[in-house]
Amino acid sequence: MKYLLFASICLAMSCNSSQKTVSEVSQEVSTVDSAITFAETITEGELKEHLFIYASDEFEGRETGTPGQKKAVAYLKAEYERLGIPAAKSDGDYFQKVPLEMIKLPTGSITIDGKEYAIGDAFVTFSKAKGDFEEIVYVGYGIEEEGYSDFEDLDVNGKVILAKFGEPMNSDGTYKLSGSVESSGWSNMSEAMGKRAETAKGKGAKGMLFLDELNYSRYKGYFDYMKNNDSGQMAIASDASAFFNIVLTKETAKSILKDIDSDSEVKSIPSKISFDLSGDNEEIDSENVVAVIKGSEKPNEYVVVSSHLDHIGVTADGEINNGADDDGSGSVALLEIAEAFKAAADRGQGPKRSIVFLHVTGEEKGLLGSQYYTDNDPIFPLANTVANLNIDMIGRIDPKRKGDRNYIYLIGSDKLSTELHELSEEVNKKYMNIELDYTYNDENDPNRFYYRSDHYNFAKNNIPIIFYFNGTHDDYHKPGDTPDKINYDLLQNRTRLVFHTAWEVANRAGKIVVDKTSK
């Protein structure tokens, strides 16, 4: 089904007789368990109607910053206006602008003590960098957290630092940070450079030289792909040029500090280093869509339900990647959850805590919309955010999985809060009896899905999360991800599960207890 007339279909949907009215819901409310009745407003039919529009060719694959993505956010806004759910921002705007840049691969070199090192050979970077420095501050592992710091008594303001991958260990073979044989997030390949960069940037450093021999080939692979395809890397504009990150080969790192492998003592290295790395960046106009239903008793506590509104757009040969499952399924599920909560609120049984409906942009470009919400401009304070329930691909079946088709992969429910995990299990047993599969929740899962969707930007801020996911399939990130292949009965069941979980989190007496720390 192609989406031909945007405005007329929006109007038609607002009048569609298949949707339950608030008055119909009100008449059906059970005094025994209102949640069941409101969950029943989430239907296969409505999910399908939404998705055949949202994942149609007219939306052109919803790539961040494109006209197709603009149509997507207009559709979401129109639906919240139709439902009478207000914008989250105090000025009434549903759009939270996310300033992005497409960073073109830089060209140039670094000169260290008179010797020139070429980009792509001696190091890789995706950052522009200019300037001359008289010293490099070696910070060992570049770690700082409670009880341990490589920055103690060091002044790195306005300076360039050198750090290496890994973390300190005790003589008995245990890690100092964890006190056990398990390493921390500082040794996680998905976080190692980012955590160090954020720490250094917070201390005023201008840039970081990073030795990560284990993962250098991964960074080099990204660099070569971008170079060969003349592509760029998208980033939040405020972060794009303020700090540079450069990954060194081992040979280049040893030219600065010969014994870097064995030497972890922080120090100032008197070395003249000049950066001449330039590139042209392109501004990208994009936005999150955010709506809210205020809580009746605890309006200043927030449960965020999220999905990403973007996809990967059109292939080089003109085929549209519709993204019905990724993440059209999550986007329309979020609309239906919002409608169910609005029906409850109109009946006088709205949530005690506020429910935030967060559709984020730029997930496919690196979790950028959720990063902007959590790190740059949280519309509602993160300190008052009770939990994040994130939906990313819940409309299909993982062909590699054996067992009941009525399943969902849950990731992260136990990472920060034992209580949230137990609540999730109890809610499912009480209402849905979906098979909850924790395969991808394993810390050793090579797919690293815990770090690959928008919930992670909440989790890294110690906000308990649950990530709902059906797994990948042959149409993942391909033109074959179309709305006719969605299992709408499963999409309904999974959406209702998220609604029931959000309902319980929002209406329970106490806030979800955080009893673990983010790795």
C-alpha positions as CSV (number, residue, x, y, z in Angstrom):
1,M,0.0,0.0,0.0
2,K,1.5,3.3,-1.0
3,Y,0.9,6.5,0.8
4,L,-0.4,9.0,-1.8
5,L,-2.3,11.8,-0.1
6,F,-0.8,12.5,3.3
7,A,-3.3,15.1,4.5
8,S,-6.4,13.2,3.3
9,I,-5.4,9.9,4.8
10,C,-4.6,11.6,8.2
11,L,-8.2,13.0,8.1
12,A,-9.6,9.6,7.1
13,M,-7.8,7.9,10.0
14,S,-9.1,10.4,12.4
15,C,-12.6,9.4,11.4
16,N,-12.0,5.6,11.0
17,S,-14.8,3.7,12.5
18,S,-12.5,0.7,13.4
19,Q,-11.1,2.8,16.3
20,K,-12.7,2.7,19.7
21,T,-13.9,6.1,21.0
22,V,-13.2,7.3,24.5
23,S,-16.9,6.9,25.4
24,E,-16.8,3.2,24.2
25,V,-13.7,2.6,26.3
26,S,-15.4,4.3,29.3
27,Q,-18.3,2.0,29.1
28,E,-16.1,-1.1,29.0
29,V,-13.9,-0.3,32.0
30,S,-13.8,-3.1,34.4
31,T,-13.7,-2.2,38.1
32,V,-11.5,-5.3,38.6
33,D,-8.7,-4.4,36.2
34,S,-8.9,-1.3,34.1
35,A,-5.5,-1.9,32.5
36,I,-6.9,-4.8,30.5
37,T,-9.6,-2.8,29.0
38,F,-7.3,0.1,28.0
39,A,-4.8,-2.4,26.6
40,E,-7.5,-3.8,24.4
41,T,-7.7,-0.5,22.5
42,I,-4.3,-1.6,21.1
43,T,-5.4,-3.7,18.1
44,E,-4.0,-5.4,15.1
45,G,-6.2,-3.3,12.8
46,E,-5.0,0.0,14.0
47,L,-1.3,-1.0,14.1
48,K,-1.6,-2.2,10.5
49,E,-3.3,1.0,9.4
50,H,-0.6,3.1,10.9
51,L,2.2,1.0,9.6
52,F,1.1,0.8,6.0
53,I,1.3,4.6,6.0
54,Y,4.4,5.0,8.1
55,A,6.4,2.4,6.2
56,S,5.1,3.3,2.8
57,D,7.1,4.4,-0.2
58,E,5.9,8.0,0.3
59,F,8.1,8.2,3.4
60,E,11.2,7.3,1.4
61,G,12.8,5.2,4.1
62,R,12.8,8.0,6.7
63,E,16.5,8.7,6.5
64,T,17.6,11.3,9.0
65,G,17.3,14.8,7.7
66,T,15.6,13.9,4.4
67,P,12.1,14.9,3.1
68,G,10.9,11.4,4.0
69,Q,11.9,11.8,7.6
70,K,10.1,15.2,7.7
71,K,6.9,13.4,6.5
72,A,7.4,10.9,9.3
73,V,7.6,13.5,12.0
74,A,4.6,15.4,10.6
75,Y,2.6,12.2,10.7
76,L,3.5,11.5,14.3
77,K,2.7,15.1,15.3
78,A,-0.7,14.9,13.5
79,E,-1.5,11.7,15.4
80,Y,-0.7,13.2,18.8
81,E,-2.8,16.3,18.0
82,R,-5.7,14.1,16.9
83,L,-5.5,12.1,20.1
84,G,-5.4,15.4,22.2
85,I,-2.0,14.4,23.8
86,P,0.0,17.6,24.4
87,A,3.6,18.3,23.4
88,A,6.2,17.7,26.0
89,K,7.9,21.0,25.5
90,S,6.4,23.9,27.4
91,D,6.1,26.0,24.3
92,G,3.7,23.5,22.8
93,D,6.1,22.4,20.1
94,Y,6.1,18.6,19.5
95,F,9.5,18.8,17.8
96,Q,12.7,18.9,19.8
97,K,15.3,20.1,17.3
98,V,18.4,17.9,17.2
99,P,21.3,19.9,15.7
100,L,23.3,17.5,13.6
101,E,26.3,17.6,11.3
102,M,27.4,15.3,8.6
103,I,31.2,15.1,9.2
104,K,33.1,14.5,6.1
105,L,36.2,12.4,6.4
106,P,39.1,14.8,7.2
107,T,42.3,15.0,5.2
108,G,45.8,15.9,6.4
109,S,48.4,14.8,8.8
110,I,49.9,15.0,12.3
111,T,53.5,16.1,12.9
112,I,55.2,14.8,16.0
113,D,58.7,16.2,16.8
114,G,59.3,17.0,13.2
115,K,58.1,13.8,11.7
116,E,54.9,13.8,9.6
117,Y,52.3,11.0,10.0
118,A,49.6,10.5,7.4
119,I,45.9,9.9,8.1
120,G,44.8,6.4,7.2
121,D,48.3,5.0,7.6
122,A,49.6,6.0,11.0
123,F,46.3,6.8,12.6
124,V,42.6,7.2,11.8
125,T,40.2,9.9,12.9
126,F,36.8,11.2,12.0
127,S,37.4,14.6,13.6
128,K,38.9,17.8,12.3
129,A,41.8,19.1,14.3
130,K,44.0,22.2,14.1
131,G,46.7,23.5,16.4
132,D,50.2,23.3,17.8
133,F,51.0,21.9,21.2
134,E,54.3,21.8,23.2
135,E,53.3,18.7,25.4
136,I,51.2,15.6,25.5
137,V,49.7,14.6,28.8
138,Y,49.8,10.8,29.2
139,V,46.9,9.7,31.4
140,G,47.6,5.9,31.4
141,Y,44.2,4.2,31.0
142,G,42.4,7.6,31.0
143,I,39.9,6.3,33.6
144,E,38.0,8.2,36.3
145,E,35.3,7.0,38.5
146,E,34.5,6.7,42.2
147,G,37.5,5.3,44.0
148,Y,39.9,5.6,41.1
149,S,41.3,8.3,38.9
150,D,44.1,8.6,36.3
151,F,43.6,12.4,36.3
152,E,44.3,13.0,40.0
153,D,46.5,16.2,40.3
154,L,46.7,16.5,36.5
155,D,45.8,19.6,34.6
156,V,44.6,18.7,31.1
157,N,42.7,21.9,30.4
158,G,43.5,23.1,26.8
159,K,45.9,20.2,26.3
160,V,46.1,16.9,24.3
161,I,46.0,13.7,26.2
162,L,47.3,10.2,25.3
163,A,45.4,7.2,26.7
164,K,45.5,3.5,26.1
165,F,42.8,0.7,26.1
166,G,42.4,-1.5,29.2
167,E,42.2,-0.9,32.9
168,P,44.4,-1.4,36.0
169,M,44.7,-4.8,37.6
170,N,45.7,-6.1,41.0
171,S,48.6,-8.5,41.6
172,D,46.2,-11.4,42.0
173,G,44.8,-11.0,38.5
174,T,41.6,-9.2,39.5
175,Y,40.6,-5.8,38.1
176,K,40.9,-2.9,40.5
177,L,37.7,-1.3,39.4
178,S,35.5,-4.3,39.9
179,G,37.5,-6.2,42.5
180,S,36.8,-9.3,40.5
181,V,37.9,-11.2,37.4
182,E,35.2,-9.2,35.4
183,S,36.3,-6.1,33.7
184,S,34.2,-2.9,33.7
185,G,32.7,-0.8,30.9
186,W,36.0,0.9,30.4
187,S,37.1,-2.3,28.7
188,N,34.0,-2.7,26.6
189,M,34.8,-2.2,23.0
190,S,31.6,-0.3,22.4
191,E,32.4,2.2,25.1
192,A,36.1,2.3,25.6
193,M,36.9,5.4,23.6
194,G,33.7,7.2,24.2
195,K,33.9,7.0,28.0
196,R,37.5,8.3,28.0
197,A,36.7,11.1,25.6
198,E,33.8,12.3,27.7
199,T,35.9,12.3,30.8
200,A,38.7,14.2,29.1
201,K,36.4,16.6,27.5
202,G,34.8,17.3,30.8
203,K,38.2,18.3,32.1
204,G,38.8,20.8,29.3
205,A,41.1,18.7,27.1
206,K,41.3,19.7,23.5
207,G,41.6,16.2,22.1
208,M,42.7,12.6,22.7
209,L,45.2,10.3,21.1
210,F,44.1,6.7,21.8
211,L,45.9,3.4,21.5
212,D,43.5,0.5,21.1
213,E,45.5,-2.2,19.4
214,L,42.7,-4.7,19.9
215,N,40.1,-2.7,18.0
216,Y,42.2,-0.6,15.7
217,S,41.1,-2.7,12.7
218,R,37.5,-1.9,13.4
219,Y,38.1,1.9,13.4
220,K,40.3,1.5,10.2
221,G,37.5,-0.5,8.6
222,Y,35.0,2.4,9.2
223,F,37.6,4.9,7.9
224,D,38.2,2.9,4.7
225,Y,34.5,2.4,4.1
226,M,33.9,6.1,4.3
227,K,36.8,6.9,2.1
228,N,35.9,4.4,-0.6
229,N,32.3,5.5,-0.6
230,D,32.9,9.2,-0.2
231,S,30.5,9.2,2.8
232,G,30.4,10.9,6.1
233,Q,29.6,10.3,9.8
234,M,26.7,12.1,11.4
235,A,27.2,13.6,14.9
236,I,25.5,16.1,17.2
237,A,26.7,19.5,16.0
238,S,27.7,20.8,19.4
239,D,30.0,17.8,19.8
240,A,31.3,17.6,16.3
241,S,34.2,20.0,16.4
242,A,34.7,20.8,20.1
243,F,36.9,17.8,20.8
244,F,39.0,15.6,18.5
245,N,39.5,11.9,18.8
246,I,42.4,10.2,17.1
247,V,43.2,6.4,17.1
248,L,46.8,5.6,16.8
249,T,48.6,2.5,15.4
250,K,50.9,1.0,18.0
251,E,54.0,2.2,16.1
252,T,52.7,5.8,16.2
253,A,51.9,5.5,19.9
254,K,55.4,4.2,20.6
255,S,56.9,7.1,18.8
256,I,55.4,9.3,21.6
257,L,55.9,6.9,24.5
258,K,58.2,3.9,23.8
259,D,57.1,1.8,26.8
260,I,53.4,2.6,26.5
261,D,52.5,-1.2,26.9
262,S,54.0,-1.5,30.3
263,D,54.1,2.1,31.5
264,S,50.8,3.3,33.1
265,E,52.3,6.2,35.1
266,V,50.7,9.5,34.2
267,K,53.0,12.2,33.1
268,S,53.6,15.2,30.9
269,I,55.6,14.3,27.7
270,P,57.5,17.2,26.3
271,S,56.7,16.6,22.6
272,K,55.9,19.1,19.9
273,I,52.8,18.0,18.1
274,S,50.9,19.8,15.3
275,F,47.5,18.9,13.9
276,D,46.6,19.7,10.3
277,L,43.3,17.8,9.7
278,S,40.6,19.6,7.9
279,G,37.2,18.8,6.3
280,D,33.9,20.2,5.3
281,N,30.8,19.5,7.4
282,E,27.2,19.7,6.4
283,E,24.4,20.8,8.7
284,I,21.5,18.3,9.0
285,D,18.1,19.5,10.1
286,S,16.3,16.9,12.2
287,E,14.1,16.5,15.3
288,N,12.7,14.2,17.9
289,V,9.0,14.1,18.5
290,V,8.0,14.2,22.1
291,A,4.5,14.2,23.8
292,V,3.5,13.7,27.4
293,I,0.5,12.7,29.5
294,K,1.0,14.3,32.9
295,G,0.7,12.1,36.0
296,S,-2.3,12.5,38.3
297,E,-0.4,12.1,41.6
298,K,3.3,12.3,40.8
299,P,3.5,14.5,37.7
300,N,7.2,15.3,38.3
301,E,8.3,11.7,38.0
302,Y,8.6,10.3,34.4
303,V,8.3,7.0,32.6
304,V,9.8,7.4,29.1
305,V,8.6,5.0,26.4
306,S,10.7,5.3,23.3
307,S,11.2,4.2,19.7
308,H,13.3,5.6,16.8
309,L,11.4,7.2,14.0
310,D,14.2,7.0,11.4
311,H,15.5,4.3,9.0
312,I,18.2,4.1,6.4
313,G,16.5,5.7,3.4
314,V,17.0,4.8,-0.3
315,T,19.7,2.6,-1.8
316,A,22.1,3.8,-4.4
317,D,20.1,2.2,-7.2
318,G,16.8,3.8,-6.0
319,E,15.2,1.0,-3.9
320,I,13.4,2.2,-0.8
321,N,14.2,0.7,2.6
322,N,10.8,1.0,4.1
323,G,11.8,0.0,7.6
324,A,8.5,-1.5,8.6
325,D,10.0,-3.6,11.4
326,D,13.0,-1.3,12.0
327,D,11.6,0.7,13.5
328,G,8.1,1.3,12.0
329,S,6.8,-1.4,14.3
330,G,8.1,0.5,17.4
331,S,6.9,3.9,16.1
332,V,3.3,2.7,15.6
333,A,3.4,0.7,18.8
334,L,4.2,3.9,20.7
335,L,1.3,5.7,19.1
336,E,-1.1,2.9,20.2
337,I,0.4,2.9,23.7
338,A,-0.2,6.7,23.9
339,E,-3.8,6.3,22.7
340,A,-4.4,3.7,25.4
341,F,-3.0,5.9,28.2
342,K,-5.0,8.8,26.9
343,A,-8.2,6.7,27.0
344,A,-7.4,6.0,30.6
345,A,-6.8,9.6,31.4
346,D,-10.0,10.7,29.8
347,R,-11.8,8.1,32.0
348,G,-10.2,9.6,35.1
349,Q,-7.8,6.7,35.5
350,G,-4.7,8.2,34.0
351,P,-1.2,7.3,35.2
352,K,0.0,8.5,38.6
353,R,3.4,9.3,37.1
354,S,3.8,11.2,33.8
355,I,4.3,9.1,30.6
356,V,6.7,10.6,28.0
357,F,6.3,9.4,24.5
358,L,9.7,9.9,22.8
359,H,10.2,9.3,19.1
360,V,13.9,9.8,18.4
361,T,15.8,10.6,15.3
362,G,19.2,9.5,14.1
363,E,19.2,6.1,15.8
364,E,20.6,4.6,12.6
365,K,23.4,7.2,12.6
366,G,24.6,6.4,16.1
367,L,21.8,6.8,18.7
368,L,22.0,10.6,18.1
369,G,18.4,11.7,19.0
370,S,18.4,9.8,22.3
371,Q,21.9,11.0,23.0
372,Y,20.8,14.6,22.5
373,Y,17.8,14.1,24.8
374,T,19.8,12.6,27.6
375,D,23.1,14.4,27.3
376,N,22.2,17.8,25.9
377,D,18.6,18.8,26.4
378,P,16.5,16.4,28.6
379,I,13.0,18.0,28.4
380,F,12.3,16.4,31.8
381,P,15.1,15.9,34.4
382,L,16.9,12.6,34.2
383,A,17.0,12.6,38.0
384,N,13.2,12.3,38.0
385,T,13.1,9.7,35.1
386,V,12.0,6.5,36.7
387,A,12.5,4.1,33.7
388,N,12.9,3.9,30.0
389,L,11.0,1.2,28.0
390,N,12.5,1.2,24.5
391,I,10.9,-0.5,21.5
392,D,13.0,-1.3,18.5
393,M,11.8,-4.0,16.0
394,I,8.8,-6.0,17.5
395,G,6.9,-7.0,14.4
396,R,8.7,-10.0,13.0
397,I,10.1,-13.4,13.9
398,D,13.8,-14.2,14.2
399,P,14.3,-17.2,11.8
400,K,17.2,-18.4,13.8
401,R,15.1,-18.9,16.9
402,K,13.5,-22.1,17.9
403,G,10.4,-22.3,20.0
404,D,7.1,-20.5,20.5
405,R,6.4,-17.8,17.9
406,N,4.7,-15.7,20.6
407,Y,8.0,-14.5,22.1
408,I,10.0,-11.3,22.6
409,Y,13.7,-10.8,23.4
410,L,14.2,-8.7,26.5
411,I,17.5,-7.0,27.0
412,G,18.7,-5.0,29.9
413,S,15.8,-5.4,32.3
414,D,18.1,-6.7,35.1
415,K,21.2,-4.5,34.4
416,L,20.3,-1.7,36.8
417,S,17.3,-2.8,38.7
418,T,16.4,-6.2,40.1
419,E,13.0,-4.7,40.9
420,L,12.2,-3.7,37.3
421,H,13.2,-7.1,36.0
422,E,10.9,-8.8,38.6
423,L,8.1,-6.4,37.8
424,S,8.5,-7.1,34.1
425,E,8.2,-10.9,34.7
426,E,5.1,-10.5,36.9
427,V,3.4,-8.2,34.5
428,N,3.9,-10.6,31.6
429,K,2.7,-13.6,33.7
430,K,-0.4,-11.7,34.8
431,Y,-1.5,-10.2,31.5
432,M,0.2,-11.6,28.4
433,N,2.1,-14.9,28.9
434,I,4.5,-14.1,26.1
435,E,7.7,-16.2,26.1
436,L,10.4,-13.8,27.4
437,D,13.7,-14.7,25.8
438,Y,16.9,-13.4,27.4
439,T,19.4,-14.8,24.8
440,Y,20.7,-11.4,23.9
441,N,20.9,-10.2,27.4
442,D,24.1,-12.1,28.0
443,E,27.0,-9.9,28.7
444,N,29.1,-12.1,26.3
445,D,26.6,-11.8,23.4
446,P,28.8,-10.9,20.4
447,N,26.0,-8.8,18.9
448,R,26.2,-6.3,21.7
449,F,22.5,-5.3,21.2
450,Y,22.4,-3.8,24.7
451,Y,24.7,-1.0,23.4
452,R,23.0,-0.6,20.0
453,S,19.6,1.0,20.6
454,D,18.3,4.2,22.2
455,H,17.7,2.7,25.7
456,Y,21.5,2.7,26.2
457,N,21.7,6.5,26.5
458,F,19.3,6.2,29.4
459,A,21.1,3.2,30.9
460,K,24.5,5.0,30.9
461,N,22.8,7.6,33.1
462,N,21.7,4.9,35.6
463,I,18.1,4.9,34.5
464,P,16.6,1.4,34.5
465,I,15.6,0.2,31.1
466,I,14.0,-2.6,29.1
467,F,14.7,-3.1,25.5
468,Y,12.0,-5.0,23.5
469,F,13.3,-6.7,20.4
470,N,12.3,-9.5,18.0
471,G,15.8,-10.1,16.6
472,T,17.1,-9.6,13.1
473,H,15.9,-11.4,10.0
474,D,16.8,-11.6,6.3
475,D,15.2,-8.2,5.5
476,Y,17.1,-6.3,8.2
477,H,18.3,-3.0,6.7
478,K,17.1,-4.1,3.3
479,P,14.3,-3.1,0.9
480,G,12.4,-6.3,1.9
481,D,11.5,-4.9,5.3
482,T,7.9,-4.0,4.2
483,P,4.6,-3.8,6.2
484,D,3.1,-6.8,4.5
485,K,5.6,-9.0,6.2
486,I,4.7,-7.9,9.7
487,N,3.1,-10.4,12.1
488,Y,0.4,-8.1,13.4
489,D,-0.9,-10.5,16.0
490,L,2.5,-10.6,17.6
491,L,2.9,-6.8,17.2
492,Q,-0.4,-6.4,19.1
493,N,0.7,-8.8,21.9
494,R,4.1,-7.2,22.3
495,T,2.7,-3.7,22.2
496,R,0.2,-4.6,24.9
497,L,3.0,-6.1,27.0
498,V,4.9,-2.8,26.9
499,F,1.7,-0.9,27.8
500,H,1.0,-3.1,30.8
501,T,4.6,-2.7,32.0
502,A,4.5,1.0,31.6
503,W,1.2,1.1,33.4
504,E,2.6,-0.8,36.4
505,V,5.8,1.3,36.6
506,A,3.7,4.5,36.4
507,N,1.1,3.5,39.0
508,R,3.1,1.6,41.6
509,A,3.5,3.3,45.0
510,G,7.3,3.7,44.9
511,K,9.9,4.5,42.3
512,I,11.8,1.6,40.7
513,V,14.8,1.0,42.9
514,V,18.2,1.1,41.2
515,D,20.4,-1.4,42.9
516,K,23.1,-1.9,40.3
517,T,25.4,0.4,38.4
518,S,25.8,0.9,34.7
519,K,28.8,-0.9,33.2
